[in-house]
């Protein structure tokens, strides 16, 4: 790593990251859309008919599933409640077979050992995406397989292709390739599609250094500086490489059995439809604004002085342009909770409004808070003085600030990572997503290395600061669309059991 980058990251450790200024939690009617059946159906229908320059399903799936088995590892020698429950219910799991686990009664510690160790299934070191999640009559499916099944239901392109981009770790590539090879031909025939599956890595160039508790570079035993992956925010580079205009983002472990997928599919189409409706509304405003101010290209001989009163012939000062700007401000405030700061003059107002419109679009499903983990939706004050909708993690909220603490306490929804994004501008060209990242929204976390404490630096999260400068809409979705597998015992929930 270049010395300049190392020095810059050390300064970031010393300086930290500023807390975001929270205006209010995003709640129904104030930042979160709650659609009735008619509007939801209208949005889903729009997703089926709107023109789109390619669709893609983007699935973050990096890393091993070690956290999924944390409690099982802890009880592998002396059984705890999780290990006992695993053994008592082992035949209900898709990965069960008599050849691996034997027959009842099942010894808790032996069951845990056979699940995690390399002389058993070796699940303790494999990625979530290739683990068997669901059992059907005559078939078992991995988490990745369920994404293929789900994806064909709402992400088909006009040529019946289904594009999936899955972010993985290089050491797991062969496991993922085998998992795809086992099912791809069968699923293509079954569902009448052609899958285009790409595996992509988080670039090592995005890794960040670790420091000790005095903010000095953390040195490994061989004297070299320890570097670490910079969190899911590094995936903004992978997202930026996509050619598709419409992209769905959903984590690898958030799947359900096929009998429950219709609800997920319907609401994913609703989110897609709202994203495309928002895209087209924005493009309409940009087109109208450009049409009114077209004559600005013919006014190069008129010097522009910020703050001065414009000539009545100036297209920015016409009643028609000001009326349109009023409409745009109302649209931004009511739909996206963007309140603009005071402009210097007519031209400044129009140009700032156009810049606000001409950004990537994301529509994020939000679930009512029922105790599940996840970041939350808030209205915040940005650096330019405008407000915006943002997804914040707990570490980004200043709990010593009574207003911020009350906003967190009053939050009604959380982020299940269920996003739909439009990545092309009004001219049909790809946005450079890296230009829309707020570098001041990263995180510093406490970790350890071989028993030694350290501090780690994470880039702005993919759906947090990496998408800070996007046009954002929050839409309430049912809890039934959120079925993550954070620990192995989650697979016993109804969403992961066929019967």
C-alpha positions in Angstrom: 0.0 0.0 0.0 1.2 3.5 -0.9 2.7 5.5 2.0 0.3 8.4 1.3 -2.7 6.0 1.7 -1.3 4.7 4.9 -0.8 8.2 6.3 -4.3 9.2 5.2 -5.9 6.2 6.9 -3.9 6.8 10.1 -5.2 10.4 10.1 -8.7 9.0 9.8 -8.2 6.8 12.8 -7.0 9.8 14.8 -9.7 12.1 13.6 -12.5 9.6 13.5 -15.8 10.0 11.6 -18.3 12.7 12.4 -21.8 11.8 13.5 -24.5 12.6 11.0 -27.0 15.3 11.9 -30.3 13.6 12.3 -33.4 15.7 11.6 -35.9 12.9 12.3 -36.5 9.2 11.9 -38.1 8.2 8.6 -41.5 7.0 9.5 -44.8 6.2 7.6 -45.9 9.5 6.0 -42.6 11.1 6.8 -40.0 9.4 4.7 -41.5 5.9 4.3 -44.1 5.2 1.7 -46.9 2.8 2.8 -48.6 1.6 -0.4 -52.2 0.4 -0.5 -53.0 -2.7 -2.6 -53.9 -0.6 -5.7 -50.7 1.5 -5.7 -48.6 -1.6 -5.1 -50.2 -3.4 -8.0 -49.7 -0.3 -10.2 -46.0 -0.2 -9.3 -45.6 -4.0 -10.0 -47.3 -3.6 -13.3 -45.0 -0.7 -14.2 -42.0 -2.9 -13.5 -43.3 -5.3 -16.2 -43.7 -2.6 -18.9 -41.1 0.1 -18.4 -38.2 0.2 -20.7 -34.9 -0.9 -19.0 -31.4 -1.2 -20.4 -30.8 -4.5 -18.7 -31.5 -6.0 -15.3 -29.1 -7.6 -12.8 -29.4 -9.3 -9.4 -26.4 -8.3 -7.2 -25.8 -10.7 -4.3 -23.1 -9.9 -1.7 -21.9 -13.4 -0.6 -18.3 -12.9 0.5 -16.8 -14.5 3.6 -17.2 -17.8 5.4 -20.2 -18.7 7.5 -18.2 -18.9 10.7 -20.5 -16.4 12.5 -23.5 -18.5 11.6 -22.0 -21.3 13.7 -20.5 -19.2 16.5 -22.8 -20.8 19.2 -22.2 -24.3 17.8 -18.4 -23.8 17.9 -18.8 -22.6 21.5 -20.6 -25.8 22.6 -18.7 -28.4 20.5 -16.8 -29.7 23.6 -19.3 -28.9 26.4 -22.8 -28.7 24.9 -24.8 -25.5 25.3 -28.5 -24.9 24.5 -27.8 -24.2 20.8 -25.8 -27.5 20.3 -28.5 -29.5 22.1 -31.3 -27.9 20.0 -29.2 -28.6 16.8 -29.0 -32.3 17.8 -32.6 -32.6 18.8 -33.7 -31.2 15.4 -31.0 -32.4 13.1 -33.3 -34.4 10.8 -35.2 -31.1 10.0 -32.1 -29.5 8.4 -31.5 -29.8 4.6 -27.9 -30.8 5.2 -28.9 -33.9 7.3 -28.1 -37.4 6.0 -27.8 -40.7 7.9 -24.5 -41.2 6.3 -23.1 -38.1 8.0 -25.0 -37.9 11.3 -26.0 -41.5 11.9 -29.3 -42.3 13.5 -31.2 -41.2 16.6 -30.4 -40.6 19.4 -28.0 -37.9 18.4 -25.1 -37.0 20.7 -24.9 -33.1 20.8 -21.2 -32.8 20.7 -20.7 -35.4 18.0 -23.5 -33.8 15.9 -21.7 -30.4 16.2 -18.4 -31.9 15.3 -19.8 -33.7 12.2 -21.4 -30.5 11.0 -18.4 -28.2 11.4 -15.3 -30.3 11.0 -13.5 -31.1 7.8 -14.0 -34.9 8.4 -17.7 -34.1 8.4 -19.5 -31.5 6.3 -16.9 -28.8 7.0 -19.6 -26.1 7.3 -17.5 -24.1 9.8 -15.2 -22.9 7.0 -17.5 -22.8 4.0 -19.4 -19.7 2.7 -23.1 -19.4 3.3 -23.9 -19.4 -0.3 -23.0 -23.1 -0.8 -24.6 -24.4 2.4 -27.7 -26.5 2.0 -30.6 -24.4 3.3 -33.8 -26.0 2.2 -35.1 -29.5 1.6 -37.8 -30.3 -1.0 -39.3 -33.6 -2.1 -36.4 -35.1 -4.1 -34.2 -31.9 -4.0 -32.1 -29.9 -1.6 -31.1 -26.3 -2.3 -28.3 -24.0 -1.3 -28.8 -20.4 -0.5 -27.4 -19.6 -3.9 -29.8 -21.9 -5.6 -32.7 -20.1 -4.0 -31.4 -16.8 -5.4 -31.5 -18.4 -8.9 -35.0 -19.6 -8.4 -36.1 -16.2 -7.0 -34.3 -14.2 -9.6 -36.0 -15.8 -12.6 -39.3 -14.7 -11.2 -38.6 -11.0 -11.4 -35.3 -10.2 -13.0 -35.7 -11.7 -16.5 -34.5 -9.6 -19.4 -36.5 -9.4 -22.6 -34.4 -12.3 -24.1 -35.2 -14.5 -21.1 -31.8 -14.1 -19.6 -31.2 -13.7 -15.9 -28.0 -11.9 -14.9 -26.6 -12.6 -11.4 -23.4 -11.0 -10.0 -22.3 -12.7 -6.8 -19.5 -11.2 -4.7 -17.3 -13.9 -3.2 -13.9 -14.5 -1.8 -11.3 -16.0 -4.2 -10.6 -19.0 -2.0 -14.3 -20.0 -2.3 -14.6 -19.7 -6.1 -14.4 -23.5 -6.8 -17.2 -24.2 -4.3 -19.5 -21.6 -5.9 -18.7 -22.8 -9.4 -19.5 -26.4 -8.4 -22.8 -25.2 -6.7 -23.8 -23.6 -10.0 -22.7 -26.5 -12.1 -24.9 -28.8 -10.1 -28.1 -26.9 -10.8 -27.7 -24.5 -13.8 -28.9 -26.7 -16.6 -31.7 -28.2 -14.6 -33.0 -24.8 -13.6 -32.7 -23.3 -17.1 -34.9 -26.1 -18.5 -37.3 -25.9 -15.5 -37.9 -22.2 -15.7 -37.2 -21.5 -19.3 -34.4 -19.0 -18.8 -30.7 -18.5 -19.5 -28.6 -17.7 -16.4 -25.6 -15.5 -16.8 -23.7 -15.8 -13.5 -20.6 -13.8 -12.7 -18.5 -14.2 -9.6 -16.6 -11.1 -8.6 -14.2 -10.3 -5.8 -13.8 -7.4 -3.4 -10.7 -5.8 -4.7 -7.6 -6.0 -2.4 -6.9 -2.4 -3.4 -9.8 -1.4 -1.2 -8.2 -3.1 1.9 -7.4 -0.7 4.8 -4.7 -0.9 7.4 -5.3 -1.8 11.1 -3.8 0.2 13.9 -3.1 -0.5 17.5 -4.8 1.3 20.4 -2.4 4.3 20.0 -3.2 4.7 16.3 0.1 3.3 15.1 0.2 0.8 12.2 -0.5 -2.7 13.6 2.4 -4.9 12.8 2.2 -8.6 12.3 4.8 -11.1 13.7 6.9 -10.7 10.5 7.0 -6.9 10.9 4.6 -6.1 8.0 1.5 -3.9 8.4 -1.8 -5.8 8.9 -4.4 -4.9 6.3 -8.0 -6.0 6.3 -11.0 -6.0 3.9 -12.8 -2.7 4.3 -16.3 -4.1 4.7 -19.2 -4.2 2.3 -18.7 -0.6 1.3 -15.8 -1.7 -0.9 -18.5 -3.4 -3.1 -19.4 0.0 -4.5 -16.5 -0.6 -6.9 -18.1 -3.9 -8.0 -21.5 -2.3 -8.4 -19.9 0.5 -10.5 -18.6 -2.1 -13.0 -22.1 -3.3 -13.9 -23.6 -2.4 -17.3 -27.2 -3.1 -16.3 -29.4 -0.1 -15.6 -31.7 -1.8 -13.1 -30.0 -3.7 -10.2 -31.6 -5.6 -7.3 -29.4 -6.0 -4.2 -30.2 -8.6 -1.6 -27.8 -10.5 0.8 -27.1 -14.2 0.2 -28.7 -15.4 3.4 -32.1 -13.6 2.9 -34.0 -16.3 1.1 -37.1 -18.5 1.8 -38.6 -21.8 0.6 -40.3 -21.6 -2.8 -43.8 -21.8 -1.4 -43.3 -18.5 0.3 -41.5 -16.8 -2.6 -44.7 -15.2 -4.2 -44.8 -12.5 -1.5 -41.1 -11.8 -1.9 -41.4 -11.7 -5.7 -44.5 -9.4 -5.6 -42.8 -6.9 -3.3 -39.6 -7.0 -5.2 -41.6 -6.0 -8.3 -43.2 -3.3 -6.3 -39.8 -1.9 -5.4 -38.6 -2.2 -9.0 -41.7 -0.4 -10.2 -41.3 2.4 -7.8 -37.7 2.8 -8.8 -38.6 3.0 -12.4 -41.5 5.4 -11.8 -39.1 7.6 -9.8 -36.5 7.4 -12.5 -39.0 8.5 -15.1 -40.4 11.3 -13.0 -36.9 12.6 -12.5 -36.1 12.4 -16.1 -39.3 14.3 -17.0 -38.3 17.1 -14.7 -34.7 17.2 -16.1 -36.0 17.3 -19.7 -38.5 20.1 -18.9 -35.8 22.1 -17.1 -33.3 21.7 -20.0 -36.0 22.7 -22.5 -36.8 25.9 -20.7 -33.2 26.9 -20.2 -31.9 25.8 -23.6 -31.2 29.3 -24.6 -28.5 29.5 -22.0 -26.1 28.0 -24.6 -26.8 31.1 -26.7 -26.0 33.5 -23.9 -22.2 32.9 -23.5 -21.6 36.6 -24.0 -23.6 37.4 -20.8 -21.3 37.3 -17.8 -22.6 35.4 -14.9 -22.1 37.0 -11.5 -23.4 34.9 -8.5 -26.1 36.8 -6.6 -26.8 39.5 -9.1 -30.3 40.2 -10.4 -30.6 38.4 -13.8 -31.8 40.1 -16.9 -35.5 39.5 -17.6 -34.4 37.7 -20.8 -32.5 35.2 -18.8 -34.2 31.8 -19.1 -33.6 31.1 -15.4 -35.5 34.1 -14.3 -38.6 33.5 -16.4 -41.9 32.8 -14.7 -42.1 29.5 -16.6 -38.7 28.4 -15.2 -39.5 29.5 -11.7 -42.9 27.7 -11.7 -41.1 24.5 -12.8 -38.5 25.0 -10.0 -41.3 25.3 -7.6 -42.7 22.0 -8.8 -39.3 20.3 -8.6 -38.8 21.6 -5.0 -42.3 20.3 -4.0 -41.5 16.9 -5.7 -38.2 16.6 -3.9 -39.6 17.5 -0.5 -42.8 15.4 -0.7 -41.4 12.3 -2.4 -37.7 12.2 -1.2 -37.7 14.4 1.9 -35.2 16.7 0.3 -35.5 20.3 1.5 -33.1 22.6 -0.4 -31.1 25.4 1.2 -31.7 29.0 0.1 -30.3 29.7 -3.4 -28.3 32.8 -4.4 -30.4 33.6 -7.4 -32.6 32.0 -10.1 -29.8 30.4 -12.0 -28.2 29.0 -8.8 -31.6 27.6 -7.8 -32.2 25.9 -11.1 -28.7 24.4 -11.4 -28.7 23.1 -7.9 -32.1 21.5 -8.4 -31.0 19.9 -11.7 -27.9 18.5 -9.9 -30.1 17.1 -7.2 -32.2 15.3 -9.7 -29.4 14.0 -11.9 -28.2 11.3 -9.5 -28.5 7.5 -9.1 -31.8 6.2 -7.8 -32.4 3.7 -5.1 -35.6 2.4 -3.6 -35.1 0.6 -0.3 -37.6 -1.8 1.3 -38.1 -1.1 5.0 -39.6 -3.5 7.5 -41.4 -2.6 10.7 -39.1 -3.0 13.6 -39.9 -6.3 15.5 -36.5 -6.7 17.2 -34.5 -7.8 14.2 -31.0 -6.3 13.8 -30.2 -3.9 11.0 -29.6 -0.2 10.3 -32.5 2.2 10.3 -34.0 4.9 8.0 -33.6 8.5 8.9 -33.9 12.0 7.6 -30.5 13.7 7.9 -29.0 17.1 7.2 -26.3 16.9 4.5 -23.1 18.9 4.2 -24.7 21.2 1.5 -27.5 22.1 3.9 -30.1 20.0 2.2 -31.9 17.1 3.9 -32.0 13.6 2.6 -33.1 10.0 3.4 -30.3 7.9 4.7 -29.8 4.4 6.2 -27.7 4.7 9.4 -26.0 2.1 11.6 -26.0 2.5 15.3 -22.4 3.6 15.3 -23.2 6.6 13.2 -25.6 8.0 15.8 -24.4 10.2 18.7 -26.2 8.7 21.7 -24.9 11.6 23.8 -27.1 13.9 21.7 -30.6 13.8 23.2 -32.2 14.6 19.9 -30.3 11.8 18.1 -31.0 9.3 20.8 -34.7 10.2 20.8 -34.8 9.8 17.0 -33.3 6.3 17.3 -35.8 5.5 20.0 -38.7 6.7 17.9 -37.7 4.8 14.7 -40.4 2.4 13.5 -38.5 0.5 10.8 -35.2 -1.2 10.0 -33.2 -1.9 6.9 -33.4 -5.5 5.7 -31.0 -4.8 2.7 -33.7 -5.1 0.0 -32.7 -2.5 -2.6 -33.5 -1.7 -6.2 -31.2 0.7 -8.0 -31.3 2.6 -11.3 -27.7 3.3 -12.4 -28.1 5.2 -15.7 -28.6 9.0 -16.1 -31.2 10.8 -18.1 -29.0 10.4 -21.3 -28.8 6.6 -20.7 -25.2 6.7 -19.7 -23.8 5.0 -16.6 -23.3 7.1 -13.5 -19.9 7.0 -11.9 -21.1 5.8 -8.6 -17.7 6.6 -6.9 -18.6 10.3 -7.3 -21.6 9.8 -5.0 -19.8 8.4 -2.0 -19.6 10.3 1.3 -16.1 9.5 2.5 -16.9 10.9 6.0 -19.4 8.1 6.8 -17.0 5.1 7.4 -16.7 3.2 10.6 -13.9 2.4 13.1 -14.5 -0.9 14.9 -12.6 -2.9 17.6 -11.2 -6.2 16.5 -8.4 -8.6 17.5 -5.5 -10.4 15.8 -4.0 -13.4 17.5 -5.3 -12.2 20.8 -4.0 -8.6 20.3 -6.5 -5.7 20.3 -6.6 -3.5 17.2 -8.8 -0.9 15.5 -10.1 -1.6 12.0 -11.3 0.9 9.4 -14.4 0.2 7.3 -15.2 2.2 4.1 -18.7 3.9 3.9 -21.2 1.0 3.9 -22.6 0.0 0.5 -26.2 1.0 1.4 -25.0 3.7 3.9 -22.4 6.3 3.0 -21.5 4.7 -0.4 -25.0 5.6 -1.6 -25.2 8.8 0.4 -25.5 11.1 -2.6 -28.3 9.2 -4.3 -32.0 10.0 -4.8 -33.6 7.7 -2.2 -37.1 6.4 -1.5 -38.1 4.2 1.4 -41.0 1.8 0.9 -42.6 -0.4 3.6 -42.5 -4.1 2.8 -43.9 -7.0 4.8 -41.8 -8.8 7.4 -42.5 -12.0 5.3 -40.0 -10.7 2.8 -37.2 -10.7 5.3 -35.9 -14.2 6.2 -32.2 -14.0 7.0 -30.2 -16.9 8.3 -27.9 -15.3 10.8 -27.4 -18.5 12.9 -27.9 -22.1 11.9 -31.0 -22.5 14.1 -32.7 -19.9 12.0 -33.1 -22.7 9.4 -35.8 -24.2 11.7 -38.1 -21.1 11.2 -41.2 -21.7 9.0 -39.6 -19.7 6.1 -36.9 -22.3 5.7 -39.1 -25.5 6.3 -41.0 -26.8 3.3 -43.8 -28.3 5.5 
